Amino acid sequence: MPKFIIACCILTEFILPVHSQDTIRMELGGYPVYAVVQDGDTIYMSNIEEAVIQPRKRAAAKRDLRQYRRLIYNVKKVYPFAKLAGDKFGEVTAHLQTLKTGKEQREYIRQIEEDILKQYEEDLKNLTVTQGRILIKLIDRETNKTSYEVVKDLRGSFQAAFWQAIARIFGSNLKTEFDAEGEDKVLNDIMIMIENGQL
Protein backbone atom coordinates (compact mmCIF):
# COMPACT_ATOMS: atom_id res chain seq x y z
CA MET A 1 0.00 0.00 0.00
CA PRO A 2 2.73 2.59 0.88
CA LYS A 3 4.47 1.84 -2.46
CA PHE A 4 1.18 2.50 -4.29
CA ILE A 5 0.79 5.89 -2.54
CA ILE A 6 4.38 6.87 -3.37
CA ALA A 7 3.87 5.86 -7.02
CA CYS A 8 0.67 7.95 -7.21
CA CYS A 9 2.48 10.96 -5.77
CA ILE A 10 5.30 10.64 -8.32
CA LEU A 11 2.85 10.26 -11.22
CA THR A 12 0.84 13.25 -10.01
CA GLU A 13 3.99 15.36 -10.19
CA PHE A 14 4.32 14.65 -13.91
CA ILE A 15 0.65 14.59 -14.90
CA LEU A 16 -0.56 17.79 -13.24
CA PRO A 17 0.28 20.97 -15.17
CA VAL A 18 2.90 23.13 -13.59
CA HIS A 19 1.53 26.52 -12.51
CA SER A 20 3.88 29.46 -12.76
CA GLN A 21 4.35 31.54 -9.64
CA ASP A 22 5.74 35.05 -9.66
CA THR A 23 6.41 36.89 -6.43
CA ILE A 24 5.57 40.59 -6.55
CA ARG A 25 6.23 43.39 -4.10
CA MET A 26 3.65 46.11 -3.42
CA GLU A 27 3.27 49.05 -1.06
CA LEU A 28 0.31 49.00 1.31
CA GLY A 29 0.01 51.96 3.67
CA GLY A 30 3.70 52.70 3.24
CA TYR A 31 4.72 49.14 4.18
CA PRO A 32 6.08 46.57 1.74
CA VAL A 33 3.86 43.53 1.23
CA TYR A 34 4.42 40.49 -0.96
CA ALA A 35 2.07 38.44 -3.08
CA VAL A 36 2.21 35.46 -5.44
CA VAL A 37 0.49 35.50 -8.82
CA GLN A 38 -0.90 32.05 -9.51
CA ASP A 39 -3.18 31.31 -12.48
CA GLY A 40 -3.98 35.00 -12.78
CA ASP A 41 -4.94 35.35 -9.11
CA THR A 42 -2.92 37.49 -6.70
CA ILE A 43 -2.48 35.78 -3.34
CA TYR A 44 -1.22 37.87 -0.42
CA MET A 45 1.71 36.39 1.53
CA SER A 46 2.45 37.14 5.15
CA ASN A 47 5.11 36.08 7.60
CA ILE A 48 3.65 34.62 10.75
CA GLU A 49 5.53 35.29 13.95
CA GLU A 50 6.96 32.32 15.75
CA ALA A 51 4.60 30.90 18.35
CA VAL A 52 6.23 30.01 21.64
CA ILE A 53 4.52 27.31 23.66
CA GLN A 54 5.54 26.95 27.26
CA PRO A 55 4.82 23.78 29.22
CA ARG A 56 1.95 24.09 31.66
CA LYS A 57 3.19 24.72 35.18
CA ARG A 58 2.35 22.10 37.73
CA ALA A 59 0.23 23.15 40.64
CA ALA A 60 2.85 24.69 42.88
CA ALA A 61 2.83 25.56 46.52
CA LYS A 62 1.68 29.10 47.33
CA ARG A 63 5.20 30.01 48.36
CA ASP A 64 6.64 28.86 45.00
CA LEU A 65 3.91 30.72 43.12
CA ARG A 66 4.68 33.92 45.07
CA GLN A 67 8.39 33.58 44.26
CA TYR A 68 7.62 33.01 40.57
CA ARG A 69 5.35 36.07 40.42
CA ARG A 70 7.99 38.11 42.22
CA LEU A 71 10.60 36.99 39.68
CA ILE A 72 8.27 38.06 36.84
CA TYR A 73 7.81 41.46 38.53
CA ASN A 74 11.58 41.92 38.96
CA VAL A 75 12.35 40.88 35.37
CA LYS A 76 9.74 43.29 34.00
CA LYS A 77 11.25 46.06 36.11
CA VAL A 78 14.82 45.59 34.84
CA TYR A 79 14.17 44.37 31.29
CA PRO A 80 13.95 47.89 29.79
CA PHE A 81 17.37 48.71 31.28
CA ALA A 82 18.90 45.50 29.90
CA LYS A 83 17.41 46.21 26.47
CA LEU A 84 18.75 49.77 26.63
CA ALA A 85 22.19 48.45 27.63
CA GLY A 86 22.23 46.06 24.67
CA ASP A 87 21.13 48.74 22.20
CA LYS A 88 23.49 51.40 23.56
CA PHE A 89 26.45 49.01 23.72
CA GLY A 90 26.00 48.12 20.05
CA GLU A 91 25.58 51.77 19.08
CA VAL A 92 28.58 52.96 21.11
CA THR A 93 30.84 50.15 19.88
CA ALA A 94 29.97 50.94 16.26
CA HIS A 95 30.52 54.70 16.75
CA LEU A 96 33.84 54.20 18.58
CA GLN A 97 35.25 52.55 15.47
CA THR A 98 34.65 55.76 13.52
CA LEU A 99 36.61 57.91 16.00
CA LYS A 100 40.30 58.25 15.29
CA THR A 101 41.93 59.19 18.59
CA GLY A 102 41.70 57.82 22.09
CA LYS A 103 40.79 61.29 23.34
CA GLU A 104 37.77 61.49 21.03
CA GLN A 105 36.69 58.03 22.17
CA ARG A 106 36.98 58.92 25.87
CA GLU A 107 35.03 62.15 25.38
CA TYR A 108 32.30 60.32 23.48
CA ILE A 109 32.00 57.63 26.18
CA ARG A 110 31.92 60.30 28.91
CA GLN A 111 29.13 62.16 27.08
CA ILE A 112 27.07 58.97 26.62
CA GLU A 113 27.58 58.09 30.29
CA GLU A 114 26.41 61.54 31.40
CA ASP A 115 23.31 61.32 29.17
CA ILE A 116 22.38 57.89 30.52
CA LEU A 117 22.92 58.92 34.14
CA LYS A 118 20.88 62.09 33.67
CA GLN A 119 17.99 60.10 32.26
CA TYR A 120 18.08 56.87 34.32
CA GLU A 121 20.09 57.45 37.51
CA GLU A 122 17.08 57.76 39.84
CA ASP A 123 15.43 54.65 38.41
CA LEU A 124 18.64 52.65 38.72
CA LYS A 125 19.21 53.83 42.32
CA ASN A 126 15.78 52.46 43.25
CA LEU A 127 16.54 48.90 42.10
CA THR A 128 16.77 46.27 44.81
CA VAL A 129 19.84 44.02 45.17
CA THR A 130 17.87 41.14 43.62
CA GLN A 131 16.84 43.31 40.68
CA GLY A 132 20.47 44.38 40.26
CA ARG A 133 21.58 40.72 40.08
CA ILE A 134 18.90 39.99 37.48
CA LEU A 135 19.99 43.05 35.50
CA ILE A 136 23.60 41.83 35.47
CA LYS A 137 22.45 38.52 33.97
CA LEU A 138 20.15 40.17 31.45
CA ILE A 139 22.92 42.50 30.28
CA ASP A 140 24.97 39.39 29.50
CA ARG A 141 21.97 37.98 27.60
CA GLU A 142 21.49 41.18 25.57
CA THR A 143 25.14 41.98 24.80
CA ASN A 144 26.75 38.50 24.85
CA LYS A 145 29.28 40.02 27.26
CA THR A 146 29.29 40.08 31.04
CA SER A 147 28.80 43.45 32.73
CA TYR A 148 32.47 43.29 33.73
CA GLU A 149 33.51 42.89 30.07
CA VAL A 150 31.24 45.75 28.99
CA VAL A 151 32.79 48.12 31.56
CA LYS A 152 36.28 46.89 30.66
CA ASP A 153 35.69 47.46 26.93
CA LEU A 154 34.31 50.96 27.43
CA ARG A 155 36.11 52.30 30.51
CA GLY A 156 39.19 50.12 30.92
CA SER A 157 40.47 47.43 33.28
CA PHE A 158 40.85 49.72 36.31
CA GLN A 159 37.21 50.88 36.21
CA ALA A 160 36.02 47.31 35.64
CA ALA A 161 37.99 46.07 38.66
CA PHE A 162 36.71 48.99 40.77
CA TRP A 163 33.04 48.32 39.96
CA GLN A 164 33.55 44.57 40.41
CA ALA A 165 34.88 45.24 43.92
CA ILE A 166 31.82 47.42 44.70
CA ALA A 167 29.49 44.73 43.34
CA ARG A 168 31.20 42.05 45.47
CA ILE A 169 30.65 44.16 48.60
CA PHE A 170 26.89 43.96 47.91
CA GLY A 171 27.01 40.23 47.18
CA SER A 172 26.87 40.53 43.39
CA ASN A 173 29.34 39.64 40.67
CA LEU A 174 29.71 41.58 37.41
CA LYS A 175 31.29 38.49 35.84
CA THR A 176 28.04 36.51 36.20
CA GLU A 177 26.98 34.90 32.93
CA PHE A 178 23.46 34.17 31.72
CA ASP A 179 22.89 30.40 31.56
CA ALA A 180 19.71 29.94 29.49
CA GLU A 181 19.74 26.13 29.64
CA GLY A 182 20.83 25.72 33.25
CA GLU A 183 20.52 27.95 36.27
CA ASP A 184 18.62 30.70 34.42
CA LYS A 185 16.15 28.53 32.48
CA VAL A 186 13.11 29.93 34.31
CA LEU A 187 14.44 33.46 33.84
CA ASN A 188 14.96 32.79 30.13
CA ASP A 189 11.41 31.39 29.79
CA ILE A 190 10.04 34.58 31.40
CA MET A 191 12.15 36.70 29.03
CA ILE A 192 10.83 34.83 25.98
CA MET A 193 7.24 35.31 27.17
CA ILE A 194 7.84 39.04 27.74
CA GLU A 195 9.43 39.43 24.30
CA ASN A 196 6.46 37.66 22.68
CA GLY A 197 3.91 39.76 24.54
CA GLN A 198 2.67 36.85 26.63
CA LEU A 199 3.46 38.57 29.96
C-alpha positions as a printed Julia matrix, in Angstrom:
199×3 Matrix{Float64}:
  0.0    0.0     0.0
  2.73   2.59    0.88
  4.47   1.84   -2.46
  1.18   2.5    -4.29
  0.79   5.89   -2.54
  4.38   6.87   -3.37
  3.87   5.86   -7.02
  0.67   7.95   -7.21
  2.48  10.96   -5.77
  5.3   10.64   -8.32
  2.85  10.26  -11.22
  0.84  13.25  -10.01
  3.99  15.36  -10.19
  4.32  14.65  -13.91
  0.65  14.59  -14.9
 -0.56  17.79  -13.24
  0.28  20.97  -15.17
  2.9   23.13  -13.59
  1.53  26.52  -12.51
  3.88  29.46  -12.76
  4.35  31.54   -9.64
  5.74  35.05   -9.66
  6.41  36.89   -6.43
  5.57  40.59   -6.55
  6.23  43.39   -4.1
  3.65  46.11   -3.42
  3.27  49.05   -1.06
  0.31  49.0     1.31
  0.01  51.96    3.67
  3.7   52.7     3.24
  4.72  49.14    4.18
  6.08  46.57    1.74
  3.86  43.53    1.23
  4.42  40.49   -0.96
  2.07  38.44   -3.08
  2.21  35.46   -5.44
  0.49  35.5    -8.82
 -0.9   32.05   -9.51
 -3.18  31.31  -12.48
 -3.98  35.0   -12.78
 -4.94  35.35   -9.11
 -2.92  37.49   -6.7
 -2.48  35.78   -3.34
 -1.22  37.87   -0.42
  1.71  36.39    1.53
  2.45  37.14    5.15
  5.11  36.08    7.6
  3.65  34.62   10.75
  5.53  35.29   13.95
  6.96  32.32   15.75
  4.6   30.9    18.35
  6.23  30.01   21.64
  4.52  27.31   23.66
  5.54  26.95   27.26
  4.82  23.78   29.22
  1.95  24.09   31.66
  3.19  24.72   35.18
  2.35  22.1    37.73
  0.23  23.15   40.64
  2.85  24.69   42.88
  2.83  25.56   46.52
  1.68  29.1    47.33
  5.2   30.01   48.36
  6.64  28.86   45.0
  3.91  30.72   43.12
  4.68  33.92   45.07
  8.39  33.58   44.26
  7.62  33.01   40.57
  5.35  36.07   40.42
  7.99  38.11   42.22
 10.6   36.99   39.68
  8.27  38.06   36.84
  7.81  41.46   38.53
 11.58  41.92   38.96
 12.35  40.88   35.37
  9.74  43.29   34.0
 11.25  46.06   36.11
 14.82  45.59   34.84
 14.17  44.37   31.29
 13.95  47.89   29.79
 17.37  48.71   31.28
 18.9   45.5    29.9
 17.41  46.21   26.47
 18.75  49.77   26.63
 22.19  48.45   27.63
 22.23  46.06   24.67
 21.13  48.74   22.2
 23.49  51.4    23.56
 26.45  49.01   23.72
 26.0   48.12   20.05
 25.58  51.77   19.08
 28.58  52.96   21.11
 30.84  50.15   19.88
 29.97  50.94   16.26
 30.52  54.7    16.75
 33.84  54.2    18.58
 35.25  52.55   15.47
 34.65  55.76   13.52
 36.61  57.91   16.0
 40.3   58.25   15.29
 41.93  59.19   18.59
 41.7   57.82   22.09
 40.79  61.29   23.34
 37.77  61.49   21.03
 36.69  58.03   22.17
 36.98  58.92   25.87
 35.03  62.15   25.38
 32.3   60.32   23.48
 32.0   57.63   26.18
 31.92  60.3    28.91
 29.13  62.16   27.08
 27.07  58.97   26.62
 27.58  58.09   30.29
 26.41  61.54   31.4
 23.31  61.32   29.17
 22.38  57.89   30.52
 22.92  58.92   34.14
 20.88  62.09   33.67
 17.99  60.1    32.26
 18.08  56.87   34.32
 20.09  57.45   37.51
 17.08  57.76   39.84
 15.43  54.65   38.41
 18.64  52.65   38.72
 19.21  53.83   42.32
 15.78  52.46   43.25
 16.54  48.9    42.1
 16.77  46.27   44.81
 19.84  44.02   45.17
 17.87  41.14   43.62
 16.84  43.31   40.68
 20.47  44.38   40.26
 21.58  40.72   40.08
 18.9   39.99   37.48
 19.99  43.05   35.5
 23.6   41.83   35.47
 22.45  38.52   33.97
 20.15  40.17   31.45
 22.92  42.5    30.28
 24.97  39.39   29.5
 21.97  37.98   27.6
 21.49  41.18   25.57
 25.14  41.98   24.8
 26.75  38.5    24.85
 29.28  40.02   27.26
 29.29  40.08   31.04
 28.8   43.45   32.73
 32.47  43.29   33.73
 33.51  42.89   30.07
 31.24  45.75   28.99
 32.79  48.12   31.56
 36.28  46.89   30.66
 35.69  47.46   26.93
 34.31  50.96   27.43
 36.11  52.3    30.51
 39.19  50.12   30.92
 40.47  47.43   33.28
 40.85  49.72   36.31
 37.21  50.88   36.21
 36.02  47.31   35.64
 37.99  46.07   38.66
 36.71  48.99   40.77
 33.04  48.32   39.96
 33.55  44.57   40.41
 34.88  45.24   43.92
 31.82  47.42   44.7
 29.49  44.73   43.34
 31.2   42.05   45.47
 30.65  44.16   48.6
 26.89  43.96   47.91
 27.01  40.23   47.18
 26.87  40.53   43.39
 29.34  39.64   40.67
 29.71  41.58   37.41
 31.29  38.49   35.84
 28.04  36.51   36.2
 26.98  34.9    32.93
 23.46  34.17   31.72
 22.89  30.4    31.56
 19.71  29.94   29.49
 19.74  26.13   29.64
 20.83  25.72   33.25
 20.52  27.95   36.27
 18.62  30.7    34.42
 16.15  28.53   32.48
 13.11  29.93   34.31
 14.44  33.46   33.84
 14.96  32.79   30.13
 11.41  31.39   29.79
 10.04  34.58   31.4
 12.15  36.7    29.03
 10.83  34.83   25.98
  7.24  35.31   27.17
  7.84  39.04   27.74
  9.43  39.43   24.3
  6.46  37.66   22.68
  3.91  39.76   24.54
  2.67  36.85   26.63
  3.46  38.57   29.96
